[in-house]
Each structure stands twice: as structure tokens, then as C-alpha cells.
Amino acid sequence: MKNFSSKLISELEEQVENIKQVEKDPVKYSEQAINCTIIALEKLKSFFKNYQITDKKEEIEFFKEIKPKITSKLIYYNDIYTIEINKPTGEDKKQIKNFYKKEIRKRYNFFSKNAEIYKYYRTNNNYLDKKYFTIRKYDIKLTLESYYFQSDNNFSTSHDYLWAKIIANEKIISYLKENLNKALKNKTDNIVNQNIKWTASKVALVELIYALHNERVINNGDISLNELVKVAETFFNTEIKQHNRIFLEIRNRKTIEKTNFLKTIQENLNKKIIQLDK
């Protein structure tokens, strides 16, 4: 069984990878991947029906390890197809971003709804394997997916589909987060492409960066100084060389007030507010 299933899964992954190299449209790619996976799953089913299981250990291995590898791929590609079909079109980046966030929440809600089996999965437990991953008369007290009642009971257990769905949803979350990050990156790139450029001195920018980092106002302080410098360089379309040396020069100023730029913008903003209030 191991030799057959390993070869089948390897061939499926190779087929899907070849499709991905040729077909860049995620809808068409996932559609073709679904077809390949269905064929592989049917081959696995046919093999299993004609195979004599030796013991419970082998049966558990099949329904916990082997079958879910293919079933999870089918769920995964089907989800990608559905996501890409329903994804908002056009240039509204906010709408696209909200769509991805909503889809991510759906998967986390699934994990919450199935917290017990998900914990069992994450902790790599096996004490319930005989109940979850062997063919037996179903126990209504167990958490059963509605899929179980529609499936071939000679090729399904109470939890092998749910197990596959957990595997698939973890991959789907990664897929959604990757696309969300691309959407956010594109938004940042669009801003940068508008020729936003820092036109004051580099020393002034370093003052601002160090002040923001010191106040921990970016990501609640969970960002390194070097990372913040890179963000500023990208956003303001400028280059800051040796920011540590520049800050040392700021510290070595022979005045009580070291941060000239911050002092100036504070004073000017206060003047502006006073003028507006008048």
C-alpha cells in the first residue's frame, strides 16, 4: 500500500506542478488540478477496495496519513477555485484586502468550531485513532461531518475527511495571507510610485525615525530600528546610509536641544494651530 500510494501522490504532485508552470490563471490552474486530484482519488479508492488490510495499524495509517493527503489537495484546489471566482475585481484594493481577511477568518472559525479535533491534530496525538480512523459503525456521539453520511462508508471513517479539511485549511490560510500581503505591498508600491520623496535633510529623517522607534508607536514597538529605517527608505523613496553614525552626530551636538528638526516641526505646528484658532 505504501509503495502504491507514494507513487500515486508523487505523480499527482508532478502533474499539478506542470499545470502550474503552464497555467498562470489561478482559476484555470485550480480547475485542472481538481480534475487531476479526482482521478488520483478514484485510483486510490479502487486500489483500496481490492486491497486486503492486514491490521488496524495499517487501516489507521491509510485513513489518517494516506487518504487525507489526496483528499486535502482536492479540498485545497476547490477552495482556491471558489476564492478566485468570488474575489472582487477591479482596482479597489481595500475591498480585495477585506475579502482576503474575511476568508482567513472563515478558516480560523472552522478551527474554533472543531477545536477538539484540531488540538488532537496539532499535538500529534493517537489515543483516539481507532475511533477516528477505522471503518466502523458510526457513533453519533462522535463529531461527524455531514460529508460522512454522503460518502462511501467502506472508504471513509468518521474523521478522515475532517482531518483532510484541517490540513487543507492550514494551506489555504497560507495562500490567503500570501495574497493579502501582495495586495498590501501593491498598495505601498502605488504610493511610492506617486513620487513621494523626502526633501528635507537625511539628518532630519533620522531624528524622526529614532523618535518613532523610541516611542514604540509602530507595531506597538515590535519592529527593529533597521526595519523601520528600511520602511522609511521605501516609503520616502530615499536612501539613508549609516543611520547609526548620523544619530551619533545628533547626540554629539553641542547644544542642550539635540533634536533640531523635531523641535522645529513642533514649534511650527503649534504656531499653525494658534493661527487657526484666531
N, C-alpha and C positions, 0 to 999 in steps of 0.2 A: 504493500500500500504506500509506503513512504517513497519508494522509487517512482511509482506512477504519479503520485500527487506532486512531488518535487518537479518532475519533468513537465507536468501539465501547467503548474504555476509559473515555471521559468519560461515556457513557451508563450503563455498569456502575457507576461510582463514584457517580453520581447516584442510581441505583436503590438501591444499598446504603445510602447516606446517608438516603434516605427511609425505608427499613426501620428504620434505627437510631433515627430520630426517633419512630417509632410503637411499635416493639417494644423494650421495655427489658430483657426477659429475654434474657440473652446466649445461651442455648441456642436459643431460637426465632429470635433475630436471626441467629445464625450459620447455622442450618439454612436459613433463607430466602436468606441471602447465598450459600450454597453453590449453591443451585438457580440463582440468577441468574448466577453465575460459570460454571457448567457450560454454560448456554445461550450465554453470550458466547464461551466457548472453542470450542464447536461451530461457532458462526458464523465465528470466526477460522479454524478448520480448513477449513471449506467454502470460504471465500474463498481460502485458500492453495492448495487443491487445483486451483482454477480460475485461479490467477494464474501468469503466466509470469515467473519470476525473471530479472532482467536480467543479474546478475553475482554473483560470490562476495561482494562487499561488501554487496550488498542481502540476500543469504541470511544472512550473519553478523549483520547488523543485525536481521533478523527473529528469529533464534533466540537472540540474545544480549540484545536490548533489548525487542522487541515481545511475543513469546510469553511470556517469563518474567514480564512484568508481570501478565498474567492468571493464569498458572499459579501464581505465588506467592500471589495472592489466594485461589485455591482451597485451596492448602495451608494458608494462614493461617486461613481461616474453618473449615476442617476441624479444625485443631488447637484452635482456640477451643472448638468444639463438644465435642471429646473431653475437653479440660481441664475445662470446666464440668460435663460429665456425671460425671466422675470425682472432682471436687472434694469433699472431706469436707463433710458437712452438720452443722449444729448450732452450738453456741457455743464449741467447743474451738478457740480462736484459735491455740494452739501447733501443733495438728495441721494447721490450714489454712496457717499460716506455713511449716511443714516441707514441706507439699505443693508450695507455690509454689517453694521453694528447690530441691526435687528436680527439678521441671520445668525450672527455669532451668539446673541442672547438665546435664540431658539435652541441651539445645541447645548448651551450651559443649563438651560431649563430642563432639557432631556436628562442630563446627568443628575440634576437635583431630583427629578421625578423618580429616577432609578438609582437613588443614592446607595442602596444596599448592594446591588449587584455591581455598581461602579466601584465601590470600595473594595469589593471582592476581587475585581479585575485589577485595580491599581496596586493592591497589596500582594498580588500573585498567590492567592490562596488556592487550596484544593480540597478542603474538607467537605464541600458540597458538590463536588464534581459528579458523584454518582447520581445525584438528584437532577443536576442541571444538564449533564451531557451524556446521558444514556437514554436509549429508546425505552420508554415505559408508559404505562397508563398514566395520563396526566393527572396531576394533583391540583385541584382548583385553589388550594391554599398557597401554591407557588405563584410567583408573579409571571403571568403568561402574556406574551404579546399576542394581539389579535391575529397576527400572521400565522401563529401556530395552528389555529383552528382551520385555516385555509390551505395549509401546506400538506405535503405527503408525510403522514405520521411515521412511515417507515424510513424516511430520510431526514427526519427532524427530531429534535429534542425540545424540551420546554424552554431552553435558554440559548441555543446555539445562534439563533437569529439576533437576539438581543445582544449577545456577545459581539457578533459581527457589526452590529449597529454602533456599539461603543467604539470599536476600532475605527469604523468609517467616520464617525463624528469627530474624533480627535484629529483625523487627517483633514476633514472639512474645515474645522476651526483654523488650522494652519493655512489652508487655501484662502479662506476669507480674510484672515489677518494679513496675509501677504498682499492681497488685492487692496485691502484697506490702506496699507502702508503706501502702496503705489499711488492710490488716489490722493493721499495726503502729500506725498512727495511731488506729484504733479501740480498740486495747488501751490506748494512752496516754489517750485520751478517757475510757475507762471508769474508769481510775484517778483522773483529775481529777474525774470526776462523782461520785466517792465522798466528795466534800467534803474532800479533803486540802487543808489550808491552813497556811501558815507563820504561826505565832503568836508567834514572838519578834520582835525589832525588825528593821527593814529594814537597819539598820547591821550587825547580826549576820549576816544573809543575804549582804550584800555581802562581808563578811570571808570567808565560806565559799566564795562563788563565785570570788573572786580567788585564794584558796588553791588551789582545784581547778584553776583555769586555769594558775596558776604552776607547779604540779606536773605538768602535762601528762598528767593521768590520764583525760581524756575524749578518746576517738578518737585516742589517742597524741599529743595536743596539737593535732590537726588540727581545731580549732574556734576561732573568734574569740571574744573576750570578749563582744561584743554578742550573738552567737548563744547563748552559754552563759547570759547574762542572760535571754534570751527563753525558753530551755528551763526555767530555774528559775521564771520568772514563770508559765509554763503549768502546770508540774508542781505548784507550791505554791499555785496559784490566788491570786496576789498581784501587785502592780504595784510595780516599782522605778523611780522617777524619778531621773534624773541620777545614775547609779551612779558616774560619774567624780568628781562633787563629793563624794559620800559617802565615796569612797575617799580623796580629798584630806583630808577631815576626820579620817579614821583616821590618815593619815600625820602630820597636824599635832598629834596628841595629845601632851601634854607629859609623857609617861611613857616609860620605857625599853621597856616591853612595850606595843606598839601594838595588837596584836590581842587585845582583851579576851575576845571570845566564844570564839575558838579556844583561848585559854589556859584558860578556864573549863571548856569541854567536855573538854579533855584531862585536866585535874585531876580532874574528876568521874568520868570513865571509869576513870582509874587507881584512884581510891578504890573504885569499884564492883568492880573486878577484885580488889583486895586483900580486900574484904569477902567476896566469893565464895570466894576461896582459903582464908579462915579457916573 
